[in-house]
Amino acid sequence: MGSPATVRDPIDLALWGITAEVEFLPKLAEFWTHNPREADQSSFPYEWYDLMGQLETLDRAYRAGRMTPEQAERYRELLRKLEEALPIIERLGLTSPPVSLQP
């Protein structure tokens, strides 16, 4: 068993991972525009779908009050970023966020 300093909270990990991918979407869209035949276009939608499943889990934790204040703030920021990214998400044909983007 790891020490408490090495154990990561699943909520923190999911927040970090989804936020990183949402922030990467503009670069991904640009890459796909210039490299339309790359293999990443076939696998990323599945990865994105999995991330949206994690988002649903985060949303349940947020709405049930199971996040720390800092995590809740990061979740609200993630929702804002997702809302801003909706045009890119739609253009890339990715699964729309399955949760309300209003905190």
C-alpha positions, 0 to 999 in steps of 0.5 A, a space after each residue: 500500500 502506498 503512502 498517503 502522499 502517493 495515493 491520488 484521488 480518483 476525482 483529481 485524476 479525472 479532473 486533470 485528465 478531462 481538462 487536459 483533453 479539452 484544452 488540447 481540442 483546438 490543437 487536435 482540430 487543427 492537426 486533423 484539418 492539416 492531416 485528415 488521414 491520420 490514425 488518431 482520427 479513428 481512435 480518439 473518438 473512443 477515448 473521448 467517449 470514455 472521458 465523457 463517461 468519467 465526466 458523468 461520474 464527476 457530475 454525480 460526485 459534484 451534485 452529491 457534494 462529494 468534492 472538496 471545495 477546490 475540486 468543485 471549483 475545478 469542476 465548474 471551470 471544466 464545465 465552462 471550458 467544455 461549453 466553450 469547446 462545444 463548436 470544436 466537439 461538434 465539428 470533430 464529430 465527438 460525443 457531446 458532454 452527457 451532463 448539464 454544463 451549468 453548475 
